[in-house]
Amino acid sequence: WRMEISGAHSDNDGEVFSHNINTAALNAALASSDPNSALDVFGNRTNPDVLRNIYSAVFVPFGENRVQNAAARSDGPLFDLPGGTVRAAAGFEYLYSTIMRGNLRGPESAPTRQEYGGSRDVNSAYAEVVVPIVGSGNAVAGIDRLSLSLAGRYDRYSDFGSTSNPKFGLTWEPMSNLEIRASYGSSFPAPLLTEMIVNDPRVQVVDAV
């Protein structure tokens, strides 16, 4: 038998600072006739203090991502049949992810902070058995090889409950170099965490800093 164990941790933080136009200061400068407080749109005679007021707003988008995962898998032979060796595999997976998005927007002296985010952990277990019904030891005319696979997976989401999904497969080789496969199974893909936090207004928090 063989066993594999793996794990990973990743962090991703980002922030971009940029000045933005203060609309109120811009409108005031455009409406002013005083050279000391007016905006010169045709030259470079604008008072530097006026320009600083116009660009006194900020826009700072930021975000954080955290992902942790661990997995253990084992596979190997169980016993022999006339058609070959029955093999099995089983494993466990754990995934934790958290995401936060937001921005600072408004006057540089008192911007408004908007932040939203969420987290999720997923525990999964799976198993698979491959049964060789017909193989080189008991092949007959029209059936060089015939094998059956049975598998199942269980996932438990912290925000979606649990789901169980089976899978059945059949592989038939009527002659050398010709293989026919058939399978049936079900799966459950949960929405991405980024889709959840964007579409759920309850996770948004707005405050002033």
Residue, then its C-alpha position, 0 to 999 in steps of 0.5 A: w500500500r502507498m500513502e500520501i500526505s500533503g498540506a499547504h498554506s497561502d496568504n495574499d494581501g493587496e492594497v492600491f493607493s490613489h488620489n481621487i477628485n474631490t467633486a465639491a472642491l473641483n466645482a468650487a474652483l471652476a465657479s470661482s473668479d478669484p485667481n487664488s482659488a480658481l482652476d485655470v483649465f487653459g494653463n498652469r496658473t492654478n494655485p497649488d493649494v487649489l490643486r491639492n484640494i481638488y485631489s484631496a479625495v482618495f480611493v484605496p481598494f484592498g483585499e486579503n485571501r487566506v487558503q489552507n488545505a491538507a490531504a491524505r490518500s492511501d491506495g493499494p491491493l485488497f485481494d485477488l480474483p480470477g480476473g485480477t487484483v481488486r484495488a482500493a483507494a481512500g482519502f480525506e481532504y480539508l480546505y479552509s478559505t477566507i476572503m476580504r474585500g473593501n476600499l477607502r473612498g472619500p476625503e483624505s481627512a475622513p474617508t469612508r471604509q467599506e469592507y465585506g468578506g466571508s470564510r468557509d471550511v470543507n471536510s471531504a472523504y472519498a473511497e473507490v474500489v476497482v473490481p476486475i471481473v474478467g482479465s488475462g486469466n479468465a478472458v473469453a471471446g468478446i471479453d478480453r477485459l471487464s472491470l467495475s469501479l465503485a466510488g463515493r464522496y462525502d463533502r461537508y461545507s460550513d455554509f452549505g451543509s453536506t452532500s454525498n455523491p456516488k459514481f459507478g463505472l464499467t470498462w469493457e475491452p472486447m478485443s485488443n486496442l478497443e476499450i469501451r467505458a460507461s459511467y454514472g455519477s453525481s456531483f455538487p459544486a458549491p458557489l465560489l466564495t467570491e460569488m457569495i460575498v458579492n451577492d450577499p449584502r448582509v456581509q457588508v459593513v460600512d464605517a468611517v475612519 
